[in-house]
Amino acid sequence: MKTMFTKKFFSASVSLILAVAMVFSIAACGKKNDTSSTGGTHVDYAASITLDRNSGTMQQEVTVHAFIDGDTTHFTVPSSVMPGGILKARYLAINTPESTGKIEEWGKTAANYTKSALQKATSIIIESDTATWNADSTGGRYLVWVWYKTAESDTYRNLNIEILQQGLAVASNSANNRYGDTCMKAITQARTEMLHVYSGQNDPAFPYGSAAEVTLREIRTNIETYDNTKVAFEGVITKNNANSVYVEDYDAESGLYYGMMVYYGYALNGTGLQILSVGNRVRIVGTVQYYETGGTYQVSGLEYSPMRPNDPNNIQKLSEGNDPAYVSTSVKTFNNDKVTVTVGEENKTFDYAELAMSTSVEMKNLRVIKTYTTTKEDSSSKGAMTLTCKVGDETIDVRTIVLYDDNGKLVTADKFAGKTINVRGIVDKFDGEYQIKVFSLKDITIK
């Protein structure tokens, strides 16, 4: 279970840490060149043990498939080691602050440290603690030691212990394993040196605003938990329409995109509106609310103060030039598939379309079997169309906004009736049914 690393935790711990440090300092008096964790000399515990290739443990040289967070990495392995060729590794003996769900202090710092170490590696070897590969409590990740060496070194370093001695993780069953003694010495030294999570200081990479720091995956997989909660998350703007934008973000651990509709209304102008331009990767800060009319959740209450551009409660532009994912999806998958995702230390199962809500998708070879056009004179959607499409035995609705051609002429349903089309759009929900919403004529191709 991940530990919440809060300022309250730090303030409650600093006094104890200082007291322990004083005891260690007194105990070290009169000892020269002391290389224990209670002495005055820093010990590189990650290099103090060696990788025994004849230990009887399972060992495999690997490459990185995907970086997840400080204590989780997906490695590419032979299919003889793991079917599918991907081993989802959970690092033994350490628990880094969260950076993939509820984002905690020092979480991104720990994740970046792990990524940097492995990116410079010329060789990486994972090792089990026993004679077999052992799964964690989720059943989908495997507990491993991670060893690496760089171009500047011909010996392997233990990354698990290196992270512990850097103070970027707390203990997680650290004493009860083959390197337990060294793990505990590394933890004691990090506490004594008051590093990172033991420092009592603010994390420079963590925005200390009033919102809960989360990922879109965390919101989507726990949506009711965040109802009426102010949140902050990152993602790419895929569409901007009618005072709302759609934001999506890729999650490497589950291999899925997660999305959210964000309503900005009339509260923004100037730079604030420019931040929400399609293609920008942004930091959104707002409140999760249930949208009764659409029967879905959205985020609203965005703010931007040009006088305080770095205020953690502001929306912020992080980068530009990013494309929507437009994940290729079949109607059969969309209508019927279930997806199991690890949430915390448990596995939860969702309908595919539920998790894909507000993300960009592409569907091909849809045969339009029925059309409906909004004709109410007093409706802002007058002229919008619903195209009921079929592929095999599966049907799906494609809903458009009011569309115009290059000459400014209204596009009517006759253009698509009976045709086979490819569409690109956003997963939406109407009257309890999931559908694809299209915002541009160029996103519908007649075959």
Summary of the structure (lengths in Angstrom):
residues: 447
radius of gyration: 26.1
end to end distance: 50.9
largest distance: 92.0
contacts: 1432
relative contact order: 0.09
helix: 21%
strand: 37%
